[in-house]
Structures are given as C-alpha cells and as structure tokens.
Amino acid sequence: MEIYIEKITSMIDDSNINTLTVMIMEVPCCGGLLKIAQTAMKQAERKIPLKLMVVGIRGDIISEQWIMNNE
C-alpha cells in the first residue's frame, strides 16, 4: 500500500494537478482507496482539494462530495 501512497503524493507535488478525484463503487471493499488518497494528501507538500465520487453497481453516480483535510 505504501507504494500507492508514494505515487499519489508524487503526483500531487510533481504533476501540478489542481484537484484529486477518487471514484469508488458503493461496495465496502473500495473504501481503502479513499484512505490511501487521504494519507498521500497529508504527506504531500502541496495542498489541493479532494473529491469523492461513489458509483452505484449499475454505473450511476450515487454521491459526490468534497473531502476536507483536518490538519
């Protein structure tokens, strides 16, 4: 899991992205991806917004929300 955190941290700091959007399915196993992204954002020097989108099992967007980092 650490390698993914490092890659996302590098993407935030080195690629000059403006936001990070994490898309997960509504099934419970996908929640780990959000945790990886949040950890990477805490480690990154640049601070950017994080958006979470949840996709239903039929492909529809169930929810979208901005995730705030509590630092």
Secondary structure, DSSP 4 states (H G I P E B T S, - for coil): -HHHHHHHHHHHHHS--S-EEEEEESSGGGHHHHHHHHHHHHH-SS---EEEEEE-TTS-EEEEEEEPP--
